């Protein structure tokens, strides 16, 4: 019996040790390492590898031709750089000095894509996971706003609500500013919509909404506000891991060609928010903005409810002019405090964005447009949110300081 007890005890200890190994310190390699001169060193241990490369948006982009439904299209893919093998099979690469930004990357090991095993920081865009790191070259640059600082922090909640219009339970992400839980103040609301392939997690994870809002509010550059990030695909309940059907996202199954369902069901979102949160209601306290598909939805929501949103932001996505002429006239009859269009000069949406702005100007409707460098990318959308948030819920909105972005990879941003 004693021997049996001893064997059982040893097995238990072995299992515990095995479990603890999984909770150990990782590879012991520092990667990425941000150096004092703002270069970044990447390391990967694999003595058997023949070729190790890093690919990421911190490198000069490269044109890639793809076939989409028989149509040849060219897009700018992340660049690729070779790591050099050193002692002990540790491969390294050090980048050029980088400007402040949130960067994503992964490794290519003998042609196969792998995550950096030394970096636990990751995020998901549609169905692709990448490692990430933030770098701030100086206080106040873009990367600084995407980092966590010693300032009062708001809260991020994932909540479910009933949508009678869509006959389903749905999930949204809600940011409440610092002090919300302990106070009694009512706050204005920004409804922030994601793009195709995204979900209610996109703006919080990829867009760094909480970090941007915490830092802007702490500096006094933005008014404290609630930010509501719903799922903008009417036939999807929630993000992967939260939906009941083991949902696997793709660009095809996470894109709403129609905006009608979101227009019709949006009162369900607002009703839940106004019932469960201390909301300052009314036109002057309500904003809507979105990127790409979410920009188009924001535009159409403003047309559908012209007396609801006093602030409208269209980031790399706009609604059609044709058939909506009377709708735009109704929107601007209410004299929105800010109707803001933003798009990258290399973005395919730019043609339609400029066309809408020119048409609004011709009609005498007051709208603003901001043109940045770069294309249809999160790097731009985070900047647009940072700029737009500073203009919200103020009696006399003032333009933020100019934004400098010299190039897609080496831009320098001031807020």
C-alpha positions in Angstrom: 0.0 0.0 0.0 2.8 2.4 0.9 4.5 1.6 -2.5 1.2 2.3 -4.3 0.8 5.6 -2.5 4.5 6.5 -3.3 3.9 5.8 -7.0 0.7 7.8 -7.1 2.4 10.7 -5.3 5.3 10.6 -7.8 2.8 10.6 -10.8 1.0 13.5 -9.3 4.2 15.5 -8.8 5.3 14.6 -12.4 2.0 15.8 -13.8 2.2 19.0 -11.8 5.8 19.6 -12.9 4.7 19.1 -16.5 1.8 21.5 -16.1 4.2 24.1 -14.5 6.5 23.7 -17.5 3.8 25.0 -19.7 3.6 28.1 -17.4 7.3 28.7 -17.5 9.3 31.7 -18.7 8.9 30.9 -22.4 12.0 30.8 -24.7 14.3 32.9 -22.6 14.9 35.0 -25.7 14.1 38.7 -25.9 12.1 39.3 -29.1 11.3 41.9 -30.2 13.7 44.2 -28.4 13.2 47.9 -28.8 16.6 49.6 -28.8 17.4 53.1 -27.6 17.8 54.4 -31.2 14.3 53.1 -32.0 15.6 50.2 -34.1 14.0 46.9 -33.2 15.8 43.5 -32.9 14.0 40.3 -33.7 15.3 36.9 -32.5 14.3 33.3 -33.3 15.9 30.1 -32.1 16.0 27.2 -34.5 19.4 25.6 -35.2 17.8 23.3 -37.9 16.3 26.1 -40.0 17.7 26.8 -43.4 16.1 30.3 -43.9 14.4 32.5 -41.4 12.7 35.8 -42.4 10.5 38.3 -40.7 7.6 39.9 -42.5 5.7 42.9 -41.1 4.3 46.3 -41.7 7.4 48.0 -40.3 9.2 47.0 -43.5 8.8 48.6 -47.0 5.7 47.0 -48.6 5.9 44.8 -51.7 3.2 44.6 -54.5 1.4 41.2 -54.7 -1.0 40.2 -57.5 -4.0 38.2 -56.4 -6.9 36.7 -58.2 -10.3 37.5 -56.7 -13.2 35.9 -58.6 -11.3 36.0 -61.8 -10.2 39.6 -61.4 -6.5 40.4 -61.1 -5.8 42.8 -58.3 -2.5 44.2 -56.9 -2.2 45.1 -53.2 0.7 46.1 -51.1 1.8 43.2 -48.9 4.1 43.6 -45.8 7.8 43.5 -46.6 10.2 40.7 -45.9 13.7 40.7 -44.4 16.2 37.9 -43.8 17.4 37.0 -40.3 21.1 36.0 -39.9 22.0 32.8 -38.0 24.3 33.3 -35.0 25.8 31.2 -32.2 23.5 28.5 -30.8 21.1 28.6 -33.7 19.7 32.0 -32.7 18.7 34.0 -35.8 18.6 37.9 -35.6 17.5 40.9 -37.6 17.6 44.5 -36.6 15.3 47.0 -38.3 16.0 50.6 -39.4 14.9 53.2 -36.8 11.1 53.3 -36.6 8.6 56.0 -35.9 6.0 55.7 -33.2 3.3 53.2 -34.2 1.7 49.8 -33.5 3.4 47.2 -35.7 2.5 43.7 -36.6 4.8 40.9 -37.8 5.4 37.1 -38.0 8.3 34.8 -39.0 8.8 32.8 -42.2 10.8 29.7 -41.3 11.8 27.7 -44.4 8.8 29.2 -46.2 6.3 28.4 -43.4 4.7 31.2 -41.5 5.2 31.1 -37.7 4.4 33.3 -34.7 7.3 34.7 -32.6 7.4 32.2 -29.7 9.1 34.9 -27.5 6.3 37.4 -27.9 3.0 36.8 -26.2 1.5 40.0 -27.7 -0.8 39.1 -30.6 -4.0 40.3 -32.3 -6.4 39.0 -34.9 -7.5 40.7 -38.1 -10.3 38.6 -39.6 -8.8 35.1 -39.3 -5.1 36.0 -39.3 -3.1 36.2 -36.1 0.1 38.2 -35.9 2.5 39.3 -33.3 2.4 43.0 -32.4 4.5 45.6 -30.6 4.1 49.3 -30.0 6.9 51.8 -30.2 6.9 55.4 -29.2 9.8 57.5 -30.6 8.8 60.5 -28.6 5.9 61.6 -26.3 2.8 62.5 -28.3 3.5 60.5 -31.4 1.0 57.9 -32.7 2.7 55.0 -30.8 2.5 57.0 -27.5 -1.3 57.1 -27.8 -1.6 53.4 -28.4 0.4 52.5 -25.3 -0.8 52.2 -21.7 0.4 55.1 -19.5 0.1 56.0 -15.9 -3.2 57.8 -16.3 -6.8 57.0 -15.1 -8.1 54.0 -17.0 -11.6 53.3 -18.3 -13.2 49.9 -18.6 -13.9 47.7 -21.5 -16.9 45.3 -21.3 -18.3 42.7 -23.6 -22.1 42.6 -23.2 -25.0 40.7 -24.9 -28.2 42.4 -25.9 -31.5 41.3 -27.5 -32.2 42.5 -31.0 -35.9 42.0 -31.7 -35.4 43.4 -35.2 -32.9 40.7 -36.1 -34.5 38.1 -33.8 -31.2 37.2 -32.1 -29.0 37.9 -29.1 -25.9 39.9 -30.1 -22.7 41.0 -28.6 -21.1 44.5 -28.4 -18.0 45.9 -26.8 -18.4 49.0 -24.6 -15.8 51.4 -23.3 -16.7 53.5 -20.3 -14.3 56.3 -19.2 -12.3 56.4 -15.9 -14.6 57.2 -13.0 -17.8 55.9 -14.6 -18.4 53.1 -12.0 -18.0 55.4 -9.0 -19.8 58.4 -10.3 -23.2 59.6 -11.3 -22.4 61.7 -14.4 -24.1 61.1 -17.7 -21.8 60.8 -20.8 -22.2 61.4 -24.5 -21.9 58.3 -26.8 -19.8 57.5 -29.8 -21.0 54.5 -31.8 -17.9 53.1 -33.5 -18.4 50.6 -36.4 -15.9 48.1 -37.8 -15.2 47.1 -41.4 -15.6 44.0 -43.5 -14.2 40.9 -41.9 -14.3 42.5 -38.5 -16.5 42.2 -35.4 -17.2 43.8 -32.1 -13.6 43.1 -31.0 -11.9 44.8 -33.9 -11.8 48.4 -32.7 -10.8 47.5 -29.1 -8.0 45.1 -30.3 -6.7 46.4 -33.6 -7.9 50.0 -33.1 -6.6 50.5 -29.5 -9.7 52.4 -28.6 -9.3 52.1 -24.9 -5.7 53.3 -24.9 -6.4 56.2 -27.3 -9.4 57.3 -25.3 -7.7 57.0 -21.9 -4.7 59.1 -23.1 -6.8 61.7 -24.9 -9.1 62.1 -21.9 -6.2 62.3 -19.4 -4.6 65.1 -21.5 -7.9 67.0 -21.7 -7.9 66.7 -25.5 -11.2 64.6 -25.6 -14.3 64.8 -23.5 -15.0 61.7 -21.4 -17.4 59.6 -23.4 -18.9 56.1 -23.8 -17.7 54.3 -26.9 -20.0 51.5 -28.2 -18.6 49.0 -30.7 -21.3 46.7 -31.9 -21.1 43.8 -34.4 -21.9 45.4 -37.7 -22.6 42.2 -39.7 -26.3 41.6 -39.2 -26.2 37.8 -39.7 -23.3 37.2 -37.3 -24.0 37.2 -33.5 -20.5 37.8 -32.2 -16.8 37.4 -32.6 -15.0 34.0 -32.8 -15.0 32.3 -29.5 -18.1 34.2 -28.3 -20.6 33.0 -30.9 -22.5 29.9 -30.2 -21.9 28.3 -33.6 -18.1 28.1 -33.5 -18.0 30.8 -36.0 -14.9 31.0 -38.3 -14.5 34.5 -39.9 -13.6 35.2 -43.5 -13.9 38.3 -45.6 -16.8 36.7 -47.4 -18.9 35.7 -44.4 -18.2 38.8 -42.4 -19.3 41.5 -44.8 -22.7 43.1 -45.2 -23.3 44.2 -48.8 -26.6 45.7 -47.6 -26.8 48.4 -44.9 -30.5 48.1 -44.5 -30.4 45.5 -41.7 -28.1 47.6 -39.6 -30.2 50.7 -40.2 -33.4 48.9 -39.2 -31.8 47.2 -36.2 -29.7 50.1 -34.8 -32.4 51.3 -32.5 -32.0 48.0 -30.7 -28.4 48.9 -30.0 -29.2 52.4 -28.9 -32.1 51.3 -26.7 -30.0 48.8 -24.8 -27.2 51.3 -24.3 -29.5 54.1 -23.1 -31.3 51.7 -20.7 -28.1 50.1 -19.2 -25.6 53.0 -19.2 -25.7 56.6 -17.9 -26.1 58.2 -21.3 -26.5 61.9 -22.1 -29.1 61.6 -24.8 -29.9 63.8 -27.8 -28.4 65.0 -31.1 -25.6 67.0 -29.6 -24.5 64.0 -27.4 -24.6 61.3 -30.0 -21.9 60.4 -32.6 -21.5 57.6 -35.2 -18.3 56.7 -37.1 -16.8 53.7 -38.8 -14.1 52.3 -41.0 -14.6 50.9 -44.5 -17.9 49.0 -44.4 -18.6 50.7 -41.1 -18.0 54.1 -42.7 -20.6 53.2 -45.3 -23.0 52.1 -42.5 -22.3 55.3 -40.6 -23.2 57.3 -43.6 -26.4 55.4 -44.2 -27.4 55.6 -40.5 -27.0 59.3 -40.6 -29.4 59.4 -43.7 -31.8 57.0 -42.0 -31.9 58.9 -38.7 -31.0 62.5 -39.7 -32.0 63.9 -36.3 -30.0 61.4 -34.2 -26.3 61.9 -34.9 -24.8 65.3 -34.4 -21.4 64.0 -35.3 -20.6 61.7 -38.2 -17.2 60.2 -39.1 -16.6 58.3 -42.4 -13.2 56.6 -42.3 -12.3 55.1 -45.7 -15.9 54.3 -46.5 -18.9 56.4 -47.8 -22.4 55.9 -48.9 -23.7 56.4 -52.5 -24.9 59.8 -53.6 -27.3 58.5 -56.2 -30.7 57.9 -54.7 -29.8 59.5 -51.4 -29.8 63.2 -52.5 -32.9 64.0 -50.4 -31.4 62.0 -47.4 -28.3 64.1 -47.4 -30.4 67.3 -47.6 -32.3 66.2 -44.5 -29.0 65.4 -42.7 -27.6 68.8 -43.3 -30.9 70.6 -42.6 -30.1 69.7 -38.9 -26.7 71.3 -39.3 -24.5 68.5 -37.9 -21.8 69.8 -35.6 -19.2 67.7 -37.5 -19.5 65.7 -40.7 -15.9 64.4 -41.2 -14.6 62.3 -44.1 -11.1 60.8 -43.9 -9.3 58.6 -46.4 -5.8 57.6 -47.4 -4.4 58.9 -50.7 -3.5 55.4 -51.8 -6.9 54.0 -50.7 -9.2 52.7 -53.5 -12.1 54.3 -51.7 -10.5 57.8 -52.2 -12.3 58.3 -55.5 -15.7 57.9 -53.9 -14.7 59.9 -50.8 -13.5 62.9 -52.9 -16.6 62.6 -55.1 -18.9 62.8 -52.0 -17.0 65.7 -50.6 -17.2 67.6 -53.9 -20.9 67.0 -54.2 -21.5 68.1 -50.6 -19.5 71.3 -51.3 -21.5 71.9 -54.5 -24.7 71.6 -52.5 -23.5 74.0 -49.9 -23.4 71.3 -47.2 -20.7 71.8 -44.6 -18.4 68.8 -44.4 -14.7 68.4 -43.8 -12.2 66.0 -45.4 -8.9 64.8 -44.2 -6.5 63.1 -46.6 -3.6 61.0 -45.2 -0.8 59.1 -46.8 -1.2 55.3 -47.1 -4.1 53.1 -48.0 -6.9 51.0 -46.5 -5.1 50.1 -43.3 -5.5 50.1 -39.5 -2.5 52.5 -39.3 -4.7 55.2 -40.8 -7.9 54.3 -38.9 -6.3 54.6 -35.5 -5.1 58.1 -36.5 -8.6 59.0 -37.7 -10.1 57.9 -34.4 -7.5 59.9 -32.5 -8.3 63.0 -34.5 -12.1 62.5 -34.6 -12.4 61.9 -30.9 -10.9 65.3 -30.1 -13.6 67.0 -32.1 -16.6 65.4 -30.4 -19.1 66.9 -28.0 -17.7 70.3 -27.8 -19.7 73.5 -28.3 -17.3 74.9 -30.8 -15.2 72.0 -32.3 -11.7 73.0 -33.1 -9.4 71.2 -35.5 -6.6 69.2 -33.8 -3.0 70.0 -34.6 -2.0 69.0 -38.1 -1.0 65.4 -38.6 2.3 64.7 -40.3 2.6 61.3 -42.1 5.5 61.4 -44.5 5.0 57.8 -45.7 3.2 54.6 -44.9 6.2 53.1 -43.1 8.0 56.2 -41.9 5.2 58.6 -41.1 5.5 61.1 -38.2 2.3 61.9 -36.5 1.5 64.8 -34.3 -1.8 65.1 -32.4 
